C-alpha cells in the first residue's frame, strides 16, 4: 500500500462454496469509508503452481518403512513460497476429548496436503516460538512438532468438551427450574457442576477470561511473525472456542473484544487470513452416559441442557468473529477436521487482487492515531458471495516496514528469517556426538562461500575481509542454549587468495548439550564492508545416552583419500566404477557442504553408543547396513555386515565407518545416506538405531 495505491485481496465463491475465477473489474463495487472507489488495478492470482491448474507433483507419502529417513526439505527462497500456513492448536482452550481428533488434522496435512513451495508452522497457544514452533518446509521438524501437541491440563477446557451433569447432593432443592448453584454452567460449559459455589464459579470465569486473552495473545504473536513472510498467508486455528458475549459482565466482554479487535487489525495489516475450526466437531448436547441426574427435577435437567446448548453457541462467537473480520471463514458442526483443512486449502487456491487510488483523507491521523478505514466490497453478479478484509490502517508499506540499518538489526533479521542464505551463501552441517569427558555435544561445520565477499588490498600482497558471525542454538521452548557473536578477520596472501575465493572457508563450532531433546542452530554471516548477509539453520535431535539405549552419533562424510582409506572397508557399490578421490585439502569442505561428484568414493564415520555386550566375552553383537535414498525411495541397500570392534575397549562408545563408492550412473540430485545398526543383545524395542 502506498499513498497512490491501496490493494487488497478478495475471494469470491458461488452458492456451493466453489471459487469463481472469471470476474472482471466492472463486476465489483469498492467502498472505502462509505465512498465508492473506482477500481484501477485488478488481477486474479492463482496460488497453485503452474497457474489455475495445479501441476505441481503430489508430495510423496511417508514411507511405510519406519526406519526410512525423512525426505530432505527443499531449500526455499523467498520468491519460491506459494503458501504460508500456520496450523495453530489452541491448547489453552481445547478439551482432552477434542485434542484426540485435533492431532490427526496437522499430521494428515503434512502427509498428504503439503505441497512444494509451502512454508508451514505447527504451533500451540501455550508454547513459545521454540525449535518446533517455526515456519519451515522441513517435514521432519513438523512431525516432531505434531508429537508435542497434547492436551494441556491447565487449559480452560477440561477432559470433555462439556462437563457431565453431577448428582444433586441430598437436601438441596430440586423443585426449582434454575438457581445459581443448581447445575450452573460456566462460559466453557466444562468446569462448574451442581455443587459449585458462587466463589468457585467466579474464579473459573476469571480464569477463562485470562486464558481467552492468552489465546488471542498467542495468535497475535503468530500473526506478527507472519507479517514479513511472502506468499498467500493463512492461519488455521483449532479450538473449542471462547465467548465474547458476557451478558452479566460487560467489562469482561469489552476486555476480550478489545484484544480480538487488535488481533484483527494486526492480521489485516499483515495480509493474514484467519480460518477457525471448532475442534468439538458436531457434538451431542443431550443427556449422555456421563451425566448423573440423580436428585434433579425434569425442569432442572432441561434447564441445564439448555444452558449447555447456549454455551455451545456462545463459545463459537469469538471464532466466527475472528474469521469473518480477516476474510476467512469459520468451520463448525463437522467431525472431519482434516476435511476442514482441505476446505481452507481449496479456498486458498486463488484470490482477486483489487486496487484503487485513495484520497488524502485515508492517511489522515485522528487525534494523533492512525485512521482505520472501513472497506466494503459488493458484487453486481447475483448469486455470488465475496469475502474480504474489514478495513485497513492509513499507513503505507514503506512506513510500516521496519528499517534495519545497524549491524545488530541486520543480523537479527537474518537469524529470524525462515529462508536459507541470501547474498553470502552458507551450508551448515550439525552432528551429534558424546564422550565421557565432554558429555553430549553438537559439532557444526559452516561453509562460507567467499566468492562475493569484499576483500581489501593491503601491503605486501595481503587481502583482508571482515565477517560478522552470529550463531544461536535454541531449545524446544525457544530458550537460547548457546550463543556465538564474533567479528572475524580473514587475511590471506595472493597464493591462498584464489583458493579461498574458489573453495570458501569452513567455520567450526561445538556446543555442549546438557539435556536431550530437539535443538536448532541458526547462523548468520555478514560481510561487514558490503553489508551483505547470509543465513542457514539446522535441526537436530539429541538422544538421552543415560538411558543405556542404542544410539548413533551424526555421520561425518568426506571424500576419501588413500590415507583415510587404509582402515575403511568397502561397504557398498551402488552403481558403476569408482572415480578418483578428491584432494585431501577438500575433506573438511566436503564434510560441511556434502556435495560429491559422480564416481567419487565417500568415507563415512560415526560412533555407536550403549552397545550391549555378551556376558562371556564382553564383546558386542552388532550388524551394520548402509542404505541410499532419493525422494523417499531406496536406490541402494547394502548387505548386512557384522561389526568388528577390533582392539577397542570402550564398548559404550565404539567407532565405526566405511566407504561408499558412488556410481557414475547415479542421477544428480539430493540423496540421503542412512546407517542402520542392529544390536542382537538389546531388547527388541530398542534393538535398532539409525542415523
C-alpha positions as CSV (number, residue, x, y, z in Angstrom):
1,X,0.0,0.0,0.0
2,X,1.3,3.5,-1.0
3,X,-0.2,7.0,-1.0
4,X,-1.1,6.4,-4.6
5,X,-2.5,2.8,-4.4
6,X,-4.3,0.7,-1.9
7,X,-4.6,-3.0,-2.8
8,X,-6.5,-5.8,-1.0
9,X,-7.4,-9.4,-1.6
10,X,-10.9,-10.8,-2.0
11,X,-12.2,-14.4,-2.5
12,X,-15.4,-14.9,-4.4
13,X,-17.5,-18.2,-4.2
14,X,-20.8,-19.4,-5.6
15,X,-23.7,-20.8,-3.7
16,X,-22.0,-24.1,-3.3
17,X,-18.8,-22.6,-2.0
18,X,-16.8,-23.1,-5.2
19,X,-14.3,-20.4,-6.2
20,X,-15.3,-18.1,-9.0
21,X,-12.4,-17.1,-11.1
22,X,-13.8,-15.3,-14.2
23,X,-14.9,-12.0,-12.8
24,X,-13.9,-8.6,-14.3
25,X,-13.3,-5.2,-12.7
26,X,-16.7,-4.0,-13.6
27,X,-18.3,-6.8,-11.6
28,X,-17.0,-5.2,-8.3
29,X,-18.0,-2.2,-6.4
30,X,-15.5,-1.0,-3.8
31,X,-16.3,1.4,-1.0
32,X,-13.8,3.0,1.4
33,X,-15.3,4.7,4.4
34,X,-18.7,4.6,2.6
35,X,-17.4,6.3,-0.5
36,X,-17.3,4.4,-3.8
37,X,-13.8,4.0,-5.3
38,X,-13.0,3.4,-9.0
39,X,-11.1,0.1,-9.4
40,X,-7.7,1.0,-11.1
41,X,-5.8,-2.3,-10.6
42,X,-7.3,-5.7,-10.9
43,X,-6.0,-9.3,-11.4
44,X,-6.7,-12.9,-10.3
45,X,-3.8,-14.5,-8.6
46,X,-3.6,-18.3,-8.7
47,X,-1.6,-19.7,-5.8
48,X,-1.4,-23.2,-7.3
49,X,1.9,-23.9,-9.0
50,X,1.7,-23.6,-12.8
51,X,-1.4,-21.5,-13.0
52,X,-5.0,-22.2,-12.4
53,X,-4.5,-25.9,-12.7
54,X,-2.2,-27.5,-10.1
55,X,0.6,-29.2,-12.0
56,X,2.9,-29.5,-9.0
57,X,3.8,-33.0,-8.1
58,X,2.0,-34.7,-5.3
59,X,4.2,-34.9,-2.2
60,X,5.4,-38.4,-1.6
61,X,3.8,-40.1,1.4
62,X,5.8,-41.1,4.4
63,X,7.5,-44.3,3.7
64,X,5.9,-47.5,5.1
65,X,9.3,-48.5,6.4
66,X,9.5,-46.8,9.8
67,X,13.3,-46.8,9.7
68,X,13.4,-45.0,6.4
69,X,14.9,-41.5,6.7
70,X,12.8,-38.4,6.2
71,X,12.8,-36.7,2.8
72,X,15.2,-33.8,2.9
73,X,13.4,-30.4,2.7
74,X,13.7,-28.2,-0.3
75,X,15.8,-25.1,0.4
76,X,13.2,-22.4,-0.3
77,X,14.0,-18.9,-1.4
78,X,11.6,-16.1,-0.7
79,X,10.3,-16.0,-4.3
80,X,9.6,-19.7,-4.3
81,X,7.0,-19.6,-1.5
82,X,3.4,-20.3,-2.7
83,X,1.6,-20.6,0.6
84,X,2.4,-19.7,4.1
85,X,0.3,-21.7,6.6
86,X,0.2,-21.7,10.4
87,X,-1.8,-24.5,11.9
88,X,-2.4,-23.2,15.5
89,X,-3.7,-25.6,18.1
90,X,-5.4,-23.7,20.9
91,X,-4.3,-26.0,23.8
92,X,-5.3,-23.2,26.2
93,X,-8.9,-23.8,25.1
94,X,-9.2,-27.4,23.8
95,X,-10.5,-30.3,25.8
96,X,-8.8,-33.7,26.1
97,X,-11.7,-35.2,24.1
98,X,-11.3,-32.7,21.2
99,X,-7.5,-32.9,21.2
100,X,-7.6,-36.5,20.2
101,X,-9.1,-35.5,16.9
102,X,-7.2,-32.3,16.5
103,X,-3.8,-34.1,16.4
104,X,-4.9,-36.0,13.3
105,X,-5.5,-33.0,11.2
106,X,-2.0,-31.5,11.1
107,X,-0.5,-34.9,10.5
108,X,-2.7,-35.6,7.5
109,X,-1.9,-32.1,6.2
110,X,1.8,-32.8,6.4
111,X,1.4,-36.3,5.0
112,X,-0.9,-35.6,2.1
113,X,-1.8,-31.9,1.6
114,X,1.5,-30.1,2.0
115,X,2.9,-29.1,-1.4
116,X,6.2,-28.0,-2.8
117,X,6.6,-24.3,-2.1
118,X,4.7,-24.4,1.2
119,X,6.1,-22.7,4.3
120,X,4.3,-24.3,7.3
121,X,4.3,-24.0,11.1
122,X,2.5,-26.1,13.7
123,X,2.0,-24.0,16.9
124,X,0.4,-24.3,20.3
125,X,-1.0,-21.3,22.1
126,X,0.6,-22.3,25.3
127,X,4.1,-22.6,23.9
128,X,6.7,-20.0,22.8
129,X,8.5,-19.8,19.5
130,X,10.8,-22.7,20.0
131,X,12.6,-25.1,17.7
132,X,9.4,-26.9,16.8
133,X,7.3,-23.7,16.5
134,X,8.7,-22.1,13.4
135,X,7.9,-21.8,9.7
136,X,9.7,-24.4,7.7
137,X,9.4,-26.7,4.7
138,X,11.1,-29.5,6.7
139,X,8.6,-32.3,7.3
140,X,10.9,-33.8,9.9
141,X,10.5,-30.7,12.1
142,X,6.7,-30.6,11.5
143,X,6.3,-34.3,12.6
144,X,8.2,-33.6,15.8
145,X,6.0,-30.6,16.4
146,X,2.9,-32.7,15.9
147,X,4.2,-35.2,18.5
148,X,4.3,-32.3,21.1
149,X,0.6,-31.4,20.5
150,X,-1.1,-32.7,23.6
151,X,-3.9,-31.8,25.9
152,X,-2.9,-29.1,28.4
153,X,-4.2,-29.8,31.9
154,X,-4.1,-26.1,32.6
155,X,-6.5,-25.4,29.7
156,X,-9.8,-23.6,30.2
157,X,-11.4,-26.8,28.8
158,X,-11.4,-29.9,30.8
159,X,-11.4,-33.6,29.9
160,X,-14.6,-33.5,27.9
161,X,-15.9,-30.6,25.7
162,X,-18.9,-30.3,28.0
163,X,-18.9,-31.0,31.7
164,X,-21.0,-34.0,32.7
165,X,-24.0,-33.3,35.0
166,X,-23.5,-34.3,38.6
167,X,-26.0,-35.6,41.1
168,X,-27.7,-33.1,43.3
169,X,-26.5,-33.5,46.9
170,X,-29.2,-34.7,49.3
171,X,-31.1,-31.9,51.0
172,X,-30.7,-29.4,48.1
173,X,-33.9,-28.0,46.5
174,X,-34.9,-30.0,43.4
175,X,-38.2,-28.2,42.7
176,X,-37.0,-25.1,41.0
177,X,-36.1,-24.7,37.4
178,X,-32.8,-22.8,37.9
179,X,-30.6,-21.4,40.6
180,X,-27.0,-20.2,40.9
181,X,-25.9,-23.4,42.5
182,X,-28.1,-26.0,40.8
183,X,-26.1,-27.1,37.9
184,X,-24.7,-23.8,36.7
185,X,-22.6,-23.9,33.6
186,X,-19.7,-21.5,33.2
187,X,-18.5,-20.0,29.9
188,X,-16.9,-23.1,28.6
189,X,-19.5,-25.4,30.0
190,X,-16.9,-27.6,31.5
191,X,-15.9,-26.8,35.0
192,X,-18.8,-25.8,37.1
193,X,-21.1,-28.6,38.4
194,X,-24.2,-28.8,40.5
195,X,-22.2,-28.4,43.7
196,X,-20.1,-25.3,42.7
197,X,-20.2,-22.3,45.0
198,X,-20.6,-18.8,43.6
199,X,-17.0,-18.0,44.5
200,X,-15.8,-21.1,42.6
201,X,-17.8,-20.1,39.5
202,X,-16.4,-16.5,39.7
203,X,-12.9,-17.9,39.9
204,X,-13.5,-20.2,36.9
205,X,-14.9,-17.3,34.9
206,X,-11.9,-15.1,35.7
207,X,-9.6,-18.0,34.7
208,X,-11.4,-18.5,31.5
209,X,-11.1,-14.8,30.7
210,X,-7.4,-14.9,31.3
211,X,-6.9,-17.9,29.1
212,X,-9.1,-16.5,26.4
213,X,-6.9,-13.4,26.3
214,X,-3.9,-15.7,26.4
215,X,-5.2,-17.5,23.3
216,X,-5.6,-14.1,21.5
217,X,-2.1,-13.0,22.7
218,X,-0.5,-16.2,21.3
219,X,-2.3,-15.6,18.0
220,X,-1.2,-12.0,18.0
221,X,2.4,-13.3,18.3
222,X,1.9,-15.7,15.4
223,X,0.4,-13.2,13.1
224,X,3.0,-10.6,13.9
225,X,5.7,-13.1,12.9
226,X,4.0,-13.7,9.6
227,X,3.9,-10.1,8.6
228,X,7.1,-10.1,6.6
229,X,6.7,-13.6,5.2
230,X,5.9,-13.9,1.5
231,X,3.2,-15.8,-0.4
232,X,-0.5,-16.3,0.5
233,X,-0.6,-16.3,4.3
234,X,-3.2,-18.0,6.4
235,X,-3.8,-19.2,10.0
236,X,-5.9,-22.2,10.7
237,X,-6.8,-22.3,14.4
238,X,-8.4,-25.4,16.1
239,X,-10.2,-24.5,19.3
240,X,-13.2,-25.3,21.5
241,X,-13.9,-21.6,21.3
242,X,-14.2,-18.6,23.6
243,X,-17.1,-16.3,24.3
244,X,-17.1,-12.5,23.6
245,X,-20.7,-12.0,24.8
246,X,-20.9,-12.0,28.6
247,X,-24.4,-10.9,29.5
248,X,-23.6,-10.4,33.1
249,X,-20.2,-8.7,32.9
250,X,-19.9,-6.1,30.1
251,X,-16.4,-5.1,31.3
252,X,-15.2,-8.6,30.7
253,X,-16.8,-8.7,27.3
254,X,-15.0,-5.4,26.5
255,X,-11.6,-6.7,27.5
256,X,-11.8,-9.8,25.4
257,X,-13.3,-7.8,22.5
258,X,-10.5,-5.2,22.6
259,X,-7.9,-8.0,22.3
260,X,-9.8,-9.5,19.5
261,X,-10.0,-6.2,17.6
262,X,-6.3,-5.6,18.0
263,X,-5.7,-9.1,16.6
264,X,-8.0,-8.5,13.6
265,X,-6.3,-5.2,12.9
266,X,-2.8,-6.8,13.0
267,X,-3.9,-9.7,10.7
268,X,-5.3,-7.3,8.2
269,X,-2.2,-5.2,8.2
270,X,0.0,-8.3,7.8
271,X,-2.3,-9.7,5.0
272,X,-3.0,-12.8,7.0
273,X,-6.4,-14.6,6.6
274,X,-7.6,-16.4,9.7
275,X,-9.7,-19.5,9.4
276,X,-11.1,-21.0,12.6
277,X,-12.2,-24.6,13.2
278,X,-14.5,-25.7,16.1
279,X,-12.5,-28.7,17.4
280,X,-15.6,-30.2,19.0
281,X,-17.0,-31.1,15.6
282,X,-20.7,-31.9,15.7
283,X,-21.3,-32.7,19.4
284,X,-24.3,-34.3,21.0
285,X,-25.7,-31.9,23.5
286,X,-28.3,-34.1,25.2
287,X,-28.0,-36.4,28.1
288,X,-25.2,-38.9,27.9
289,X,-24.0,-41.9,30.0
290,X,-21.6,-39.5,31.8
291,X,-24.4,-37.3,33.1
292,X,-25.8,-38.2,36.6
293,X,-29.2,-36.5,37.0
294,X,-29.9,-38.1,40.4
295,X,-32.0,-35.8,42.6
296,X,-32.8,-33.3,39.9
297,X,-36.3,-32.5,38.6
298,X,-37.1,-32.8,34.9
299,X,-37.3,-29.0,34.7
300,X,-33.8,-28.6,36.2
301,X,-32.4,-31.2,33.8
302,X,-33.9,-29.4,30.8
303,X,-32.6,-26.1,32.1
304,X,-29.0,-27.5,32.4
305,X,-29.2,-29.0,28.9
306,X,-30.5,-25.6,27.5
307,X,-27.5,-23.9,29.2
308,X,-25.2,-26.5,27.6
309,X,-26.7,-25.7,24.1
310,X,-26.5,-21.9,24.7
311,X,-22.9,-22.2,25.9
312,X,-22.0,-24.2,22.7
313,X,-23.3,-21.3,20.6
314,X,-21.7,-18.6,22.8
315,X,-18.3,-20.1,22.6
316,X,-18.5,-20.1,18.8
317,X,-18.9,-16.3,18.7
318,X,-15.2,-15.5,19.0
319,X,-14.2,-18.0,16.4
320,X,-16.8,-16.7,14.0
321,X,-15.9,-13.0,14.5
322,X,-12.1,-13.6,14.1
323,X,-12.5,-15.4,10.8
324,X,-15.1,-13.1,9.4
325,X,-13.2,-9.9,10.1
326,X,-10.0,-11.2,8.4
327,X,-11.5,-12.6,5.2
328,X,-11.6,-16.2,6.3
329,X,-14.5,-18.4,7.4
330,X,-15.5,-20.5,10.5
331,X,-15.8,-24.2,10.1
332,X,-18.2,-25.8,12.6
333,X,-20.6,-28.7,13.2
334,X,-18.4,-31.2,11.2
335,X,-16.4,-34.1,12.6
336,X,-14.0,-34.3,9.7
337,X,-11.3,-31.8,10.9
338,X,-8.9,-32.9,8.1
339,X,-11.8,-32.1,5.7
340,X,-11.9,-28.6,7.3
341,X,-8.2,-28.1,6.5
342,X,-8.9,-29.3,2.9
343,X,-11.7,-26.8,2.5
344,X,-9.4,-24.0,3.7
345,X,-6.7,-25.0,1.2
346,X,-9.3,-25.1,-1.6
347,X,-10.2,-21.5,-0.6
348,X,-6.5,-20.6,-0.8
349,X,-6.1,-21.7,-4.4
350,X,-6.6,-18.2,-5.7
351,X,-7.9,-14.7,-5.0
352,X,-8.6,-11.3,-6.6
353,X,-6.1,-8.5,-6.1
354,X,-8.0,-5.3,-6.3
355,X,-6.6,-1.8,-6.1
356,X,-7.8,1.8,-6.1
357,X,-6.3,5.2,-5.7
358,X,-7.1,6.6,-2.2
359,X,-7.7,10.3,-1.4
360,X,-5.5,12.0,1.1
361,X,-8.0,11.6,4.0
362,X,-7.2,7.9,4.1
363,X,-3.8,8.7,5.6
364,X,-5.0,11.5,8.0
365,X,-4.5,10.8,11.6
366,X,-7.3,11.2,14.1
367,X,-6.2,12.6,17.5
368,X,-2.7,11.5,16.7
369,X,-3.6,8.0,15.9
370,X,-3.7,6.1,12.6
371,X,-7.1,6.2,10.9
372,X,-8.9,2.9,10.4
373,X,-10.6,2.9,7.0
374,X,-13.6,0.7,6.6
375,X,-13.6,-1.4,3.5
376,X,-16.7,-2.8,1.7
377,X,-17.0,-4.8,-1.5
378,X,-20.2,-5.6,-3.4
379,X,-20.8,-7.8,-6.4
380,X,-23.0,-6.9,-9.3
381,X,-23.4,-10.5,-10.4
382,X,-26.2,-12.2,-8.4
383,X,-25.8,-15.5,-6.5
384,X,-22.1,-14.9,-5.5
385,X,-20.5,-14.3,-2.2
386,X,-17.4,-12.2,-1.6
387,X,-15.1,-12.3,1.4
388,X,-12.5,-9.7,2.1
389,X,-11.0,-7.7,4.9
390,X,-13.0,-5.3,7.1
391,X,-10.6,-2.4,6.5
392,X,-7.1,-1.1,6.7
393,X,-5.0,1.4,8.6
394,X,-3.8,4.6,6.9
395,X,-0.1,3.8,6.8
396,X,2.0,3.0,3.7
397,X,4.0,-0.2,3.4
398,X,7.2,1.8,3.4
399,X,6.3,3.4,6.8
400,X,5.1,0.1,8.3
401,X,8.2,-1.8,7.2
402,X,11.0,-1.6,9.8
403,X,14.2,-0.2,8.7
404,X,17.3,-2.2,9.5
405,X,20.4,-0.1,9.4
406,X,22.7,-1.3,12.2
407,X,24.8,-4.4,12.3
408,X,22.7,-6.0,15.1
409,X,19.4,-5.2,13.3
410,X,20.6,-6.8,10.1
411,X,21.9,-9.9,11.8
412,X,18.8,-10.4,13.9
413,X,16.7,-10.1,10.7
414,X,18.7,-12.8,9.0
415,X,18.5,-15.1,12.1
416,X,14.7,-14.8,12.2
417,X,14.2,-15.5,8.6
418,X,12.9,-19.0,7.7
419,X,14.8,-18.9,4.4
420,X,18.4,-20.1,3.7
421,X,21.3,-17.9,2.5
422,X,21.0,-14.6,0.9
423,X,23.9,-12.7,-0.7
424,X,26.5,-14.8,1.2
425,X,25.7,-18.5,0.5
426,X,26.1,-20.7,3.6
427,X,25.9,-24.5,4.0
428,X,25.5,-25.9,7.6
429,X,26.0,-29.4,8.8
430,X,25.4,-30.2,12.5
431,X,26.4,-33.6,14.0
432,X,25.5,-35.0,17.4
433,X,28.3,-36.6,19.5
434,X,29.2,-37.6,23.1
435,X,32.0,-38.8,25.2
436,X,32.8,-39.4,28.9
437,X,34.6,-36.1,29.4
438,X,32.5,-33.7,27.4
439,X,29.1,-35.3,27.7
440,X,26.7,-34.7,24.8
441,X,27.6,-32.0,22.3
442,X,26.8,-30.8,18.8
443,X,29.6,-30.1,16.3
444,X,28.6,-27.8,13.5
445,X,30.5,-27.2,10.3
446,X,29.5,-24.0,8.4
447,X,30.8,-23.5,4.9
448,X,31.0,-19.8,3.8
449,X,31.1,-19.1,0.1
450,X,33.7,-16.3,-0.2
451,X,33.3,-15.7,-4.0
452,X,31.3,-12.5,-3.5
453,X,32.8,-11.3,-0.2
454,X,34.6,-8.0,-0.4
455,X,38.4,-8.2,0.2
456,X,40.5,-5.0,0.6
457,X,44.1,-5.0,-0.7
458,X,46.8,-4.5,1.9
459,X,50.6,-4.0,1.7
460,X,52.9,-7.0,0.9
461,X,50.2,-8.8,-1.1
462,X,47.7,-9.3,1.7
463,X,44.0,-9.3,1.2
464,X,41.5,-8.7,4.1
465,X,37.8,-9.5,4.6
466,X,35.8,-8.8,7.8
467,X,32.9,-11.1,8.7
468,X,30.4,-10.8,11.5
469,X,29.3,-14.2,12.7
470,X,26.3,-14.9,14.9
471,X,25.2,-18.4,15.9
472,X,22.3,-19.2,18.3
473,X,21.4,-22.6,19.5
474,X,17.7,-22.9,20.5
475,X,16.0,-25.4,22.7
476,X,12.4,-26.8,22.2
477,X,10.8,-23.9,24.2
478,X,12.8,-21.2,22.4
479,X,15.4,-20.7,25.1
480,X,18.9,-19.9,23.8
481,X,21.2,-22.7,24.9
482,X,24.4,-21.3,23.4
483,X,25.3,-18.1,21.5
484,X,28.3,-17.0,19.5
485,X,28.8,-13.4,18.4
486,X,32.1,-12.6,16.9
487,X,33.8,-10.5,14.3
488,X,36.3,-12.5,12.3
489,X,39.1,-11.0,10.2
490,X,40.3,-13.1,7.2
491,X,43.7,-12.3,5.9
492,X,45.3,-14.2,3.1
493,X,48.2,-13.8,0.7
494,X,48.0,-13.9,-3.0
495,X,48.9,-17.7,-3.2
496,X,45.9,-18.6,-0.9
497,X,43.5,-15.8,-2.1
498,X,42.4,-17.6,-5.2
499,X,41.8,-20.9,-3.2
500,X,39.7,-19.1,-0.6
501,X,37.7,-17.4,-3.3
502,X,37.1,-20.7,-5.1
503,X,36.8,-23.1,-2.2
504,X,35.4,-20.9,0.5
505,X,36.0,-21.3,4.3
506,X,34.8,-23.7,6.9
507,X,33.8,-22.4,10.3
508,X,33.7,-24.9,13.1
509,X,31.6,-24.6,16.3
510,X,30.9,-27.0,19.1
511,X,28.0,-26.6,21.6
512,X,27.7,-28.6,24.8
513,X,24.2,-30.1,25.3
514,X,23.1,-30.8,28.9
515,X,19.6,-32.1,28.1
516,X,18.3,-34.5,25.4
517,X,15.7,-33.2,23.0
518,X,15.2,-31.1,19.9
519,X,17.6,-28.3,19.1
520,X,18.2,-25.9,16.2
521,X,21.3,-24.0,15.3
522,X,20.7,-20.7,13.4
523,X,23.6,-18.9,11.9
524,X,24.1,-15.6,10.2
525,X,27.1,-14.2,8.5
526,X,27.5,-10.5,7.4
527,X,30.1,-9.1,5.1
528,X,31.0,-6.0,7.1
529,X,32.2,-4.0,4.2
530,X,29.5,-4.7,1.7
531,X,26.8,-5.2,4.3
532,X,25.6,-8.4,2.6
533,X,24.1,-11.2,4.6
534,X,23.7,-15.0,4.6
535,X,21.9,-17.3,6.9
536,X,21.3,-21.0,7.5
537,X,19.7,-23.3,10.1
538,X,19.9,-27.0,11.1
539,X,17.5,-29.1,13.1
540,X,19.0,-31.9,15.2
541,X,17.6,-34.2,17.9
542,X,19.9,-35.2,20.7
543,X,19.2,-38.7,22.3
544,X,19.4,-39.4,26.0
545,X,22.6,-41.5,26.3
546,X,21.9,-42.0,30.1
547,X,19.0,-44.4,29.3
548,X,21.6,-47.1,28.1
549,X,19.8,-47.5,24.8
550,X,21.5,-48.0,21.4
551,X,22.2,-44.7,19.7
552,X,24.3,-43.3,16.9
553,X,26.3,-40.1,16.5
554,X,25.9,-37.9,13.5
555,X,27.6,-39.2,10.3
556,X,30.8,-37.5,9.2
557,X,31.1,-37.6,5.4
558,X,34.2,-36.8,3.4
559,X,35.8,-37.6,0.1
560,X,38.2,-40.5,0.8
561,X,41.9,-40.3,0.4
562,X,44.5,-43.1,0.3
563,X,45.4,-42.2,3.9
564,X,41.9,-42.4,5.2
565,X,41.1,-45.5,3.2
566,X,43.7,-47.8,4.8
567,X,41.3,-49.0,7.5
568,X,38.0,-48.4,5.7
569,X,36.4,-51.5,4.2
570,X,34.1,-51.1,1.1
571,X,30.6,-51.0,2.4
572,X,28.7,-50.6,-0.8
573,X,29.0,-50.1,-4.5
574,X,25.7,-48.5,-5.7
575,X,26.5,-48.1,-9.4
576,X,29.3,-48.4,-11.8
577,X,33.1,-47.9,-11.5
578,X,34.9,-45.9,-8.8
579,X,36.3,-42.4,-9.6
580,X,39.4,-40.7,-8.4
581,X,39.1,-39.3,-4.9
582,X,39.1,-35.6,-4.2
583,X,42.1,-33.8,-2.8
584,X,42.7,-34.2,0.9
585,X,42.6,-30.4,1.3
586,X,38.9,-30.5,0.4
587,X,37.9,-33.0,3.0
588,X,36.6,-30.5,5.6
589,X,34.8,-28.5,3.0
590,X,33.2,-31.7,1.7
591,X,32.1,-32.6,5.2
592,X,30.3,-29.2,5.6
593,X,28.9,-28.9,2.1
594,X,28.2,-32.7,1.5
595,X,28.3,-32.3,-2.3
596,X,30.1,-35.1,-4.1
597,X,30.8,-35.9,-7.8
598,X,29.5,-38.9,-9.6
599,X,32.1,-41.7,-9.2
600,X,33.5,-40.3,-6.0
601,X,34.5,-42.5,-3.1
602,X,33.0,-41.2,0.1
603,X,34.1,-42.2,3.6
604,X,31.6,-42.1,6.4
605,X,32.5,-42.2,10.1
606,X,30.2,-42.4,13.2
607,X,30.1,-43.6,16.8
608,X,27.9,-46.3,18.3
609,X,26.7,-45.6,21.8
610,X,25.5,-48.1,24.5
611,X,26.1,-51.3,22.7
612,X,25.3,-54.3,24.9
613,X,28.0,-57.0,25.3
614,X,27.9,-60.7,25.7
615,X,28.4,-61.7,29.3
616,X,31.0,-64.3,28.4
617,X,33.4,-62.5,26.1
618,X,32.4,-58.8,26.8
619,X,32.1,-58.1,23.1
620,X,29.1,-56.6,21.2
621,X,27.0,-58.4,18.7
622,X,26.2,-55.7,16.2
623,X,25.3,-55.6,12.5
624,X,25.6,-52.6,10.3
625,X,24.0,-51.7,7.0
626,X,24.1,-48.7,4.6
627,X,21.2,-47.5,2.5
628,X,20.9,-44.7,-0.1
629,X,17.6,-42.9,-0.7
630,X,16.3,-40.4,-3.1
631,X,12.8,-38.7,-2.8
632,X,12.0,-41.2,0.0
633,X,12.7,-44.3,-2.2
634,X,15.7,-46.6,-1.6
635,X,18.0,-46.7,-4.6
636,X,20.6,-48.9,-3.0
637,X,20.6,-51.2,0.0
638,X,23.9,-52.6,1.2
639,X,24.4,-56.0,2.8
640,X,24.2,-56.7,6.5
641,X,27.7,-56.7,7.8
642,X,28.9,-58.0,11.2
643,X,30.6,-55.3,13.2
644,X,34.2,-55.9,14.4
645,X,35.2,-53.8,17.4
646,X,38.8,-54.7,16.9
647,X,41.0,-53.6,19.7
648,X,38.6,-51.0,21.1
649,X,37.9,-51.3,24.8
650,X,35.2,-48.7,25.4
651,X,32.0,-50.7,24.5
652,X,29.8,-47.7,25.3
653,X,31.4,-45.6,22.6
654,X,32.5,-47.5,19.6
655,X,34.0,-46.0,16.4
656,X,32.6,-47.3,13.1
657,X,32.6,-46.3,9.4
658,X,33.0,-47.5,5.9
659,X,33.3,-46.4,2.3
660,X,30.6,-45.7,-0.3
661,X,31.6,-45.7,-3.9
662,X,29.2,-43.5,-5.9
663,X,28.5,-44.8,-9.3
664,X,28.8,-42.7,-12.4
665,X,25.2,-43.7,-13.4
666,X,23.6,-42.0,-10.3
667,X,21.3,-39.2,-11.3
668,X,22.4,-35.8,-10.0
669,X,20.2,-34.6,-7.1
670,X,19.8,-34.8,-3.3
671,X,20.3,-38.2,-1.7
672,X,20.1,-39.4,1.9
673,X,22.7,-41.8,3.2
674,X,21.4,-43.8,6.1
675,X,23.4,-46.0,8.5
676,X,21.4,-48.8,10.3
677,X,22.9,-50.6,13.3
678,X,21.2,-53.6,15.0
679,X,22.1,-54.9,18.5
680,X,21.2,-58.5,18.8
681,X,21.7,-58.4,22.6
682,X,19.3,-55.4,23.2
683,X,15.6,-55.6,23.9
684,X,13.6,-55.9,20.7
685,X,12.0,-52.4,21.1
686,X,15.5,-50.8,21.3
687,X,17.4,-53.1,19.1
688,X,17.8,-50.8,16.0
689,X,19.2,-47.3,15.7
690,X,19.5,-45.3,12.5
691,X,21.3,-42.1,11.6
